[in-house]
Amino acid sequence: MTLSRPAVDGGPRATRRRARRARVPYLLLVPALLFYAFVVLWPTLQGAGYAFTDWAGRRETPGFVGLDNFTELFSAPAARSALRNTLIIALSTTIVQTLVGLALALALHSALASRNLLRTMFFAPALLPPVIIGFLWQYILTPAGPLNDALGAVGLGGLAQNWLGDSSVALASVIAVIIWQNAGLTMVIYLAGLEGVPPELHEAATMDGAGRWQRLRHVTLPLLVPATTIALSLTLIGSLKLFDQVYVMTGGGPGYATETLSVVMYKEAFVSGRYGYSTAIALVLTMIVFAFALLQLRGLRRFEVQQ
């Protein structure tokens, strides 16, 4: 009996040919990487360097000021108020928007005849530009606006407020508008997660005697952890960078009541011409967003593994 010889791989020439083929995808990435480095990475690093200067946006060579910009950021009343407002907006919108979006998704995942229409209605605000939303609610929340008129019409005129001009309610009003606009997006994320929950699990839990609340707690919510990770991450990052609605509705006022780091950064750069200080604010905001996102993702990913 003749033994068959093992197939020959082609020798060194074939090995070199395979190596060249393996390098092709990386070579095709080079133009895109060079463009990204030129448009994104280099301006980012250059901007980070300006954070340590007194750059005023003119052609003069900026002077090195060390950590003075950062010292001012954490000592100036306006900047500290903006940092506090940014954190309040981020935490409150993240928690409330996630809960509202989850409640809407659970309600509209049922076999309601009008569920598609309701889904469209709740999701529609998320499709509108933030500037349009800001102008719309600025008109609604004025002292002579539709909201106060509606409260007076139903006998609740005593609840009428100067919603955007009173420092005690202005920040809460802005937060409510943000949640109103974006809760529909969170709802859609949870609806996508609910579509991935096998109905057999609910049927088995029902046969075992589990009630509606028990099925929600022990079957539905654990399987929605990936959707929760996405919803919380998007909401938190977007809230920390919030600018449009605040600037349009209040401009950061009254006083410093609704200023965020993004609003202060804009004013310092394009109103006061202090580009170095504005860049320092942007750098601090970037680090805050990165830290919060990293901590949140690591914690939620660990929870996903435990589930």
N, C-alpha and C positions, 0 to 999 in steps of 0.2 A: 504494500500500500504506500502511495506517495503522499508525503506530508506537504500541505500547502504552506508556503512561506508567508510570514506576516507582511502586510502591506507597507510599502516604503512611503514615508511622509514627504519625500521629494528632496530631502537633504537640506543643506544650508541655504540654497537659493530659494526654496519654498518658504523657509523660515523667515528670510529677509522680506519676501513678498507679503507674508502675513503681517509682519511687523509694520510695513509701510501702510497696509490697509487699516491696521488698527490706529495709526496716527491720523488718518484722514478726518474723522469727526472732530478731533481737537484742532486741526488746521482750519477747518471750516468755522470754528468758533472764534478764531483770532480776530477777524474784522469787527465782529460784534463786541468782543471784549475791549478792543482798542477804542471803539466809539463810546462804549460805556465808561471807560476810564477817563476819556477826554471830556465827556459831557457831565458825568456824575462824580466820579471819584476825585478828580483833580479839583473841581470847584468846591467840593465838600472839604477836602483837606485845606485848601486855601482859605475858605471861610472860617474853619476852626482856628487857623493862625491869626486871622483878624480879630478874633475874640479877645486876644491879649494886647490889642493896640487901641489907639484913640482915633482910628480911621473915621474920617468924616465924609467919605465918598468922593473927595476931590483927587486931583492928580498928585498932590503932595504926598511924600513918603510918610506913611503912618508911623507914629512913635510907639515904642513898646512901653506898656504900662503894667505889665505883669498881671497880677490878680485883682487889680483895682476895679475892673468891670464886674467881676463876680462878687467882690466885697460890697459894691454899691447895690447889686441885685438883691442880696440877702439882707441889706440894711435899710434900703429906701422903703418908706411906707407904701407907696404905690405898687412896687414890685412884690413886696410881701403879701399885700392884699390880693394881687393878681395870682400869686402862687396858691394862696389859700382858696380863692374862688375856683381855680382850675381843678384842684383836688376835690373840692365839694361837688362841682359839676360832674367830674369823672365818676366818683363813687356813687352819687345819687342816681345819675342816669343809667349807669351800668346795672345797678341792682333793680331799680324800678322798671326800666325798659325790658330787662330780661324776664321779670315776673309777668309784666303785662303781655309781652310777646308769647310767653308760654301759655298763659291763660287764653289768649285769643286762638292760638293754634289748637289747644285741646277742645275749645268750644266749636271751632269751625272744621275740625277733623271728623265730626259726626255727620250723619246722613241728613243734614238740613237741606231743604229744597233750595234755599237761597244762599247756600254756602259760597258758591263761586262769586256771586255778586258782592257778598260781604267781604270776601277775601280781597277782591279788587278795590273796594272802598277803603279798607284799612291799609292796603299796600300803596295806594295811589300817592299819598304825601311823600313817601320815600323817593318817588320818581321826580319830584319837583326840585329845581335848584334851591339851595339854601338861601340865596339872596331873595328869591321870590317869596319863600316862606317867611323870611324876616320882615319884608315890607308888608305882607298880608297881616301878620300878627301885630305888627306895629300899629296898623290902622285899627285892628279889632280891640287892642288893649289901651287905646287912648282914653282919657277921661270921658270924652263924649262919644266913644266908640260903641260898636254893636254889643259888646259884652256887658257893659254897664247899663245900656238901654234894655237889654234882655232881663237883667236882674231887676231893674225897676219895674218892668212890665209884669213880672210874676210876684211882685210884692217883696222882693229881697233887695231893695235899693240900699239898705243899710250895709250890704256887703260890697257895694261899689268902691273901687279903689283907683288910685292913680298907679296902675299896675307896673308901669315902667319908669315912673318918676319918683316913686317912694322907695327909698333904699331898703326898707324892711321887707318888701315883697318883690322887688325887681329881679333879684337872682332866682327866686322860686318861679317867677313867671317865665324867665328864659329857660329854666330847666324843664318846665312843663311843655313848652313849645318844642324843645328838642325831643322829648319823649314822644309827643304827639306825632312828630314827623317820622321818627325812626322805629317806632314799635312795630309797624307793619313789616319792616325788613326782618326783624327778629322773629316775627310770626312765621314768615316764609321759611326761615332756617329751621325752625322747629317743625313746621309742616313736612319739610323734606325728611327730617329725622323720624317723624311718626310714620311716614310711608315705609320705613325700613324695619318697623316693629312687626314681627310675624304674628298674624292673628291667632295662630295655633297656641301661642303662649297664653293669650288672654282666655281662650277657650279652655285650656287645661287648668288655668287658675280658677276660672268660674266653676268648673267641675269639682275642684278641690274645696269649694265653699268660700273663695275669696270675694269680698265685696268690691264695689267700684273704687273706693279709696285705697284698699289694699292692693288692687291691681295697678293703680296709678303709682303707688309708692314702691312696690316691690318688682314690678314688671316694666312699666313704661318709663319712669324716670331714670332707672339705671341704664336703659338702652339709649337714652337721650343725652348721655354724658358727652359724646363727641359733638353733637349739635350745640350743647351748652358751651363747650370749649370755643367753638367758632363764634357763637353769638357774643360771649363775654369778651373775647379778644378784639373783635371788630368794634364793639361798643366802647370799650375802654380806650383803645387807641384813638378812635375818632373823637371822643370826648376830651381827651387830653390836648388835642390839637385844635379844638373848637375856635373858630374865628368869625365865620360869615354871619351867623344869626346874631351873635352878640354885637358885632360892629354895626350891623344894619339896624337892629332894634333899639339899642341903647348907646352905642359908641363907647361902652365901658362904664357909663354913668348909671345913676347919679353919683357924682364923686368917683370913688373907686369901687362902688358896690358890685358891679358886674364885670369888671375888667378881668381878662384872662392873660396868661403869658403871651399868647399869640397876638392879642390886641396891643399890649404894651410893646411887644417887639415891632409891630407895624408902626405905631406912633413914634417910637424912638428913631426908627430908620427913615420913614418918609415924611414925618412932620418936623422932628427935631434935627434930623440929619446926623444922628449919632450912630453910624453904621457899626462901629466897633462894639459899642455897648449892646446894640440890637443883635449882633452876631453872638455875643456872649449869652444873651437870653435864649437864642435859638439853640445853642449848644447845650445849655442846661435842660431845655425842654426835650431835646433829642435824648439825652441821658435818662431823663425821667420816664419817657415813653419806652425806651429800651428796657429799663429796669423793671417797670411794671409789667410789660409784656412778657419778659423772660420769667419773672416769678409766677405770673399767672399761668403761663403755658406749662411750666415745670410742675406746678401743683396740680393742674387739671389732668395732665398726661399721667401723672402718678395715680390719680384717682381713677382714670380710665383703666389702667392696668389692674388695679384692685377689683374693679367691677368684672 
